[in-house]
């Protein structure tokens, strides 16, 4: 019996439209019939290099990429070799109306075809030859032609790549018959000590340009206000037999006389309330007053304390003009945070036999007080994601020296992704205040690089409450006092001599449901004991923290980038010295609350290598060590200072806090609540990831994560198979390993990350074996449920 089916009118309409669209697409695929006569669609560039035997493959590949990059025109975008935008351009034929559907569709989805041109090929040849010259491959030749296949054509270039030249030595002009140029030549000689060239460096024209700019800056720092790098010439004396070159830098004879005249600073005028609408009043020098540094300040309202400009402005009356001091002053005025617009002007003049400059700084301040509301997405290492609202009130001139006072009120919600069968939802709200001084507020002097941003002194105080899944409430108070300063462009220091954190859980806010969960036989004793320590005893941490940050040079042309963050924290030392142990107590207390004692050190090293234009290899190595003693010896580190692994920013194949210390596991196979139970005193973790950028918005990744946590002292709470979670020599037998793939969506302002991972090695032994690679079975529903971990995050994991 035949079964007759009936389609609704809507289904029939969609079927017809789909068939029509498919027919139109197939028709558009035949692009050839739409192209004008004798025209070919340009499909791209091919470069063939015949290189000298001394040229490495890496050099050849690099030059091939550069040659392809300078070739014009750019071909239309392609998908699997098909110029789909051109197909869409011709999809509905020629528009009959300038504002009709066809015209709109062309502009929105299509792109005009790029036609091949022999003239463009000829124009590219000298540009490519110049590229070889600029890279030191003197004598190299390039030829080009069009290769046609049907309606398509490609630009084909063949290059004969000669042996590269290297820098043998660098010389600087020593004298001149022109007496007026001699001061400039002396400055040129003085700058020679800091040349960027070293013997044996490859010849590169870009490096010559950098050297000219360096020399130009060095001369401007010696008072030569009108000097520019254009007045510096360079000669290359090539030794073709040895393929070596000598670079000779000199002052061009046509340099104007004014460019060789050194200038001094006569007056410095500062207008800190400058506004276009009231410019005449704001720049009335009759209302100016002079500061201790002889700055002429026009500020009738005395809005800013003149000591602010003593700290910020480094261009001083009576000194020689120095471009570095000028750049530093502008940078500080911008970064101090009080001024919306910063502009300066120089007035040259003649004072007797000397050339002088009057300097004017026009500063437009922000409104002193402001308020704003922010909505943020959050992603934490424990797989909690959510949103929060922050209401901020700011005072950008709290104490009249550009101090920034910020008071934030926040409220948010977080839900646990990948939390097993019993995920938690947290609610948090809090209030904090931050006072930032754009200077060091200290009786001691810190050595910092005055060429960098101003050092900062930060004072914070805050309160926060977390309502955890309706089970209990955690309250915390914290306050810090510290400094942040830069020793160089690469090195930053953060020193917080005082940190205080008080955490307590009111017993009246612990729900009966939580007590019922703790009485559940499925909940291990270790979790019950951990929560007794957390929920039924207050915690006080008094510590000192030092942080060292290092970043590789941002100006380097190297494909490698390195970052290092190291932390050292000591807690409870001073309090232990000042507070005696009372009779009948086993721990020292402050107002009845025991304080923590520990030393904590950790380092986070990250290495990035750019393999290609869209491929990056990212790596991270983390090592942390906590040494609890005294008041904390029996209980490990305080909970807020313990180490954890697992989750979206750690070992992504395991859920947050699912593994460790040692062989201990809270794996969700056992269907127990995923609370914030204990971590470890020691953490080792390594991550590696290949990131491939597909286009402007989408990026893919393949990654491997490994690591675990351990306790410093033996602990009965984490005993498994006779091992108690303590760090020992055979720690490598307890390493967890996972791998996975990810998709990242770049939304310009932030990046959303989706990672899917599975364990390769479970340290707690599964069926007698730690390695579980042979158990991978994507077809099994039970395996997928137990082993596939989906992570959502905001930003890169490292």
Protein Blocks (a to p, Z undefined) as FASTA:
>chain_A
ZZdddddfklmmmmmmmmmmmmmmmmmmmmmlmpcghiacdfbdcddddddfklcfklmm
mmmmmmmmmpccdddddeehiafklmmmmmnopafbfkbmklmmmmmmmccdddddfklm
mmmmmmmmmmmmmnopghiacddddddehjbccdddddddddddddfbdcddfbdfblkl
mmmmmmmmmmmmmccbdehiacdfklmmmmmmmmmmmmmmnopambcfklpccdddddfk
lopacddddddfklcfklmpccddfbdcddfkbcfklmmmmmmmklpccdfkopacddfk
omaafklmmmmmmcdghiacdfklmmmmmmmmmmnopafbdcdddddddehjbccddddd
ddddddfbacdddddddddfkopacdddddddddfblnonopacdddddddddddehkaj
bdcdddddddddddddfbdcdfbdcdddfkbccdddddddddddddehhlaccddddddd
dddddfbfkbccdddfbacddddddfklpcfklmmmmmpmklcfklmmmmmmmmmoccdd
ddddddddddddfkbcbfbdcddddddddehklmmmmpccdehiabdceehiacdddddd
dddddddddfblmbccdddddddddddehjlmmnopafklpcceedjklcfkbcehkgce
hjbccbfklopacddbdddfbdcdddddddddfblmbccdddddedddddfbdcfklgge
hiahiacfklmmmcccdddddddddehjaccdddddddfbdfkopghiablklmgcfkbm
klmmmmmccdddedjfZZ
